[in-house]
């Protein structure tokens, strides 16, 4: 299955989100200005109908914040999010509820998002009630149907969350999201907490459901192997910016951005014969409290030159559906070179 | 190789943990030898007993947890050794690093004080000599401007730096064995890459042996010389790292490798291991992996299959090891 070119379901433009950093009493009393965590800075991104878009990056890159801004769990500071042409950030009341039916989020740890005293059946019925969905076939039948959709027996409805294993809880989380018949699923580290053997079960379920229900999926994860397997396209984030977007095979076979290249090289290869002595990247991730000027990656980049300090590279098209935010790939400038 | 050459010799290691719903037999008869200078990977999924095993090696379990068996180091059995004597080994000749440096480090002592504490306790080095050595150690683990960072507290370090600092503290006593419990699991992939290379370099420079507990098969492939795979509290396969990835000899190892996405099969269904691991409160009948195994027969259901040696310095507890297909081969 390939995603239809150009049919944007979600269109993100200039999305920016900051959080006030925690501040000590002394600094507050002295009237020191509060520092700001730059979680997202001018993020542009398009999610096409029916595709799986992988979002990868290390901690502090803003991938989870992006996911949460898209489902309106966090209010954005600036920028726009359009869903099928509709302005998402200004929705309120019933319109917002309708949006939440169409775009559902699944979290890494479904256990913490499930009420421990409610049976799985009650959890699913509550979702349907809150969204005023009265299934024609009746509540109980719908609950059974949802459970079977995610490969759980009907008896599961009478059990409490703690009675399930990690993989089963993740299935419950998926069932709850699917109860609203969404068009788009935002999965934040969906299988990261699961063991590999169980991980594969949930991945297969996701693939199957996507095929069956025509879902669009935003797959936020740090596991590059899984992202490569599932995604049609991949966006790489670094310190609140999208630094590269490309079709999956292009990104993994011809990564352009120096950060993408380092990230792929650092991921441990499964072949013991394929060992490298030197680390792919030296240095630490800068703090999102103190994002470098110009290109955020310049402090660790082996190719950085003067322009990277003064000017922030824009995300530019380099062909084959690949976009890169790096001065090395800016045809307008010949300075630096590779 | 003969056991005399091994740095650490583990025999019949058992760990039993009492729980409200009965006794959990978390480690069941584990045997292995750690060779000089090698990195031995202890691999398994959650609940397989890999971390419990590692902690048992150093006597870190407290009552009511029961540990039996032999952990022989320098001619002495560490299991049941009095705490006072054990301290000459633990943190001295055998050091340990953990997944969460923030919980393992003392938050109210500077990094420098924590390194010097170890130097004083285990090497008898104090004063200026200790300060110089502490600087040297921080430098060795790749912390820039080491001399000034000695005065920092753990919270002033980033996650990767804390892990480096913990390694520096562990190395202060110049241990012969380093036990590492998921040392990079909480780290970002570029930092994990740095820490793993660092461990390999230090192993080389200091001639240590390392036991690396991890659930990440990529980390195993990139760091270990030899691998011991754990399932349901037992070792089910041991092999050199290249052999293990090329031709696993236990159905569980094969299942693990097969459940990983393959670069050539974009968006095709993965091949998971069905079901979930057994509850170790009830002793499994026969092979513990049998209920999830695609190759199981009645032959697996007798006594629990022991780890038997094969050619090429490997061993397996799989009854059907000779019939297992290659990792890439399609099941009919």
Contacts between the chains, C-beta under 8 A, distances in Angstrom:
chain1	res1	chain2	res2	distance
A	1	B	267	7.4
A	52	B	267	7.9
A	58	B	188	3.8
A	58	B	189	6.6
A	58	B	190	6.5
A	58	B	191	7.9
A	59	B	188	5.5
A	165	B	276	5.3
A	167	B	276	7.0
A	195	B	45	3.9
A	195	B	46	5.7
A	195	B	215	6.8
A	196	B	45	7.1
A	196	B	215	7.5
A	196	B	217	7.3
A	196	B	256	6.1
A	196	B	259	5.3
A	196	B	260	6.3
A	197	B	45	6.6
A	197	B	255	6.4
A	197	B	256	6.4
A	197	B	259	5.0
A	197	B	272	5.6
A	197	B	273	3.7
A	198	B	272	7.0
A	198	B	276	6.8
A	199	B	259	7.3
A	199	B	272	7.6
A	200	B	259	4.0
A	200	B	260	7.7
A	200	B	270	3.9
A	200	B	271	6.7
A	200	B	272	3.4
A	200	B	273	7.6
A	201	B	272	4.3
A	201	B	274	7.6
A	203	B	261	7.7
A	203	B	270	5.4
A	203	B	272	8.0
A	204	B	269	4.8
A	204	B	270	5.7
A	204	B	272	6.5
A	207	B	267	6.3
A	207	B	269	6.2
A	208	B	269	7.6
A	222	B	188	7.5
A	222	B	189	6.8
A	224	B	189	7.5
A	225	B	218	7.7
A	225	B	260	6.6
A	225	B	261	5.1
A	226	B	261	6.0
A	228	B	261	6.9
A	228	B	263	6.7
A	228	B	266	7.6
A	229	B	261	3.5
A	229	B	262	7.9
A	229	B	265	7.4
A	229	B	266	6.5
A	229	B	267	6.8
A	229	B	270	7.4
A	230	B	267	6.5
A	248	B	266	7.0
A	249	B	266	7.6
A	252	B	263	7.7
A	262	B	190	6.3
A	263	B	189	6.6
A	263	B	190	6.5
A	265	B	193	7.9
A	266	B	189	4.9
A	266	B	190	4.5
A	266	B	192	7.2
A	266	B	193	3.8
A	267	B	189	5.4
A	267	B	193	8.0
A	267	B	218	6.9
A	268	B	189	8.0
A	268	B	192	7.5
A	268	B	193	7.4
A	268	B	196	7.5
A	268	B	216	6.8
A	268	B	218	3.1
A	268	B	219	5.2
A	268	B	221	6.5
A	268	B	222	4.4
A	269	B	218	6.5
A	269	B	221	6.4
A	269	B	222	6.4
A	270	B	217	6.3
A	270	B	218	5.6
A	270	B	221	5.2
A	270	B	245	6.8
A	270	B	260	6.9
A	271	B	221	6.2
A	271	B	245	6.8
A	272	B	221	4.6
A	272	B	222	7.4
A	272	B	241	4.6
A	272	B	242	5.0
A	272	B	245	5.6
A	273	B	242	6.8
A	274	B	221	7.9
A	275	B	222	6.0
A	277	B	197	6.8
A	277	B	200	7.9
A	278	B	197	6.8
A	279	B	190	7.6
A	279	B	193	4.8
A	279	B	194	4.4
A	279	B	197	4.8
A	280	B	190	6.4
A	280	B	193	5.5
A	281	B	190	4.6
A	281	B	193	7.2
A	281	B	194	7.6
A	282	B	194	7.0
A	284	B	158	5.5
A	284	B	160	6.1
A	284	B	161	7.0
A	284	B	191	7.4
A	285	B	158	7.5
A	285	B	188	6.7
A	285	B	190	7.7
A	285	B	191	7.6
